[in-house]
Amino acid sequence: MSPEQAAPLLCAGVTVYSPLNHFRLKESGLRGGILGLGGVGHMGVKIAKAMGHHVTVISSSDKKRGEALEHLGADDYLVSSDATRMQELSDSLDYIIDTVITGSFVGSMKETEEMLDFCKEKNLSSMIEMVSMDYINTAFERLEKNDVRYRFVVDVAGSKLN
């Protein structure tokens, strides 16, 4: 696995893998919800699908529906403000992973190794955009505008640093 692919997995990948592992939710056939479709959420969809789960993305708007269903392979998409659909799907999921949190300390070294092995075995990768150091200010501006799909990886070695 290339370093630029492994780097985001050390954060986003283990953030999703760890609760699935900890709560013994890795068996095929489960119905899971992924709340939020950003840097962590997109890996949640990929990892849960690779485990054989039926995955519902739960988001605050409809704008990422096509990406979730067509590109990431989610099975369903739910807009959280749609009270009727929320009621219809209540009690239909075995778990929900909330990726809209500020951060958490999850994932031991052992879980991180397991997650990397799992991603390698299933050929899972994070959706990244490589940027050089001279682009870093623009990258931060794009982060503030929520204009990243899904992770920036800074190419320090390939950057022209003074």
Residue pairs with C-beta under 8 A, 6 or more apart in sequence:
1 9
1 116
1 119
1 120
1 125
4 128
4 130
4 153
4 155
5 125
5 126
5 128
6 116
7 153
8 39
8 43
8 126
8 128
8 150
8 151
8 153
9 43
9 115
9 116
9 119
9 126
10 112
11 39
11 40
12 39
12 40
12 42
12 43
12 126
12 150
12 151
13 43
13 47
13 115
13 116
13 119
13 124
13 126
14 106
14 107
14 111
14 112
14 115
15 40
15 43
15 99
15 104
15 106
15 107
16 34
16 40
16 43
16 44
16 47
16 48
16 97
16 99
17 47
17 107
17 111
17 114
17 115
17 118
18 106
18 107
18 108
18 111
18 115
19 25
19 95
19 97
19 106
20 26
20 47
20 48
20 51
20 95
20 97
21 111
21 114
21 115
22 106
23 95
25 32
25 94
25 95
26 51
27 51
27 52
28 51
28 52
28 53
29 52
29 53
29 54
30 51
30 52
30 53
30 54
30 94
30 95
31 53
31 54
31 56
31 92
31 93
31 94
32 48
32 53
32 54
32 55
32 56
32 93
32 94
32 95
32 96
32 97
33 55
33 56
33 57
33 58
33 78
33 93
33 95
33 96
33 97
34 41
34 44
34 45
34 48
34 55
34 56
34 57
34 58
34 74
34 96
34 97
34 99
35 41
35 58
35 59
35 80
35 96
35 97
35 98
35 99
35 100
36 58
36 59
36 98
36 99
36 100
37 45
37 57
37 59
37 64
37 67
37 68
37 72
37 99
38 99
38 100
38 146
38 148
38 150
39 126
39 148
39 150
39 151
40 99
41 57
41 99
42 72
42 126
42 127
42 149
42 150
43 124
43 126
43 150
44 55
44 97
44 99
45 55
45 57
45 68
45 72
45 73
45 74
46 72
46 73
46 124
47 115
47 118
47 119
47 124
48 55
48 97
49 55
49 72
49 73
49 74
50 118
50 122
50 124
54 75
54 76
55 73
55 74
55 75
55 76
56 74
56 75
56 76
56 77
56 78
56 89
56 93
57 64
57 68
57 72
57 74
57 76
57 77
57 78
58 78
58 80
58 96
59 65
59 68
59 77
59 78
59 79
59 80
60 79
60 80
60 81
61 79
62 77
62 79
64 77
65 77
67 149
68 74
68 77
69 75
69 76
69 77
76 89
78 85
78 86
78 89
79 85
80 86
107 115
118 124
119 125
126 150
126 151
127 149
127 150
127 151
128 150
128 151
128 152
128 153
129 148
129 149
129 151
129 152
129 153
130 152
130 153
130 155
131 138
131 139
131 152
131 153
131 154
131 155
132 154
132 155
132 158
132 159
132 160
133 154
133 155
133 156
133 159
133 160
133 161
134 159
134 160
136 154
139 148
139 152
139 154
142 148
142 152
143 152
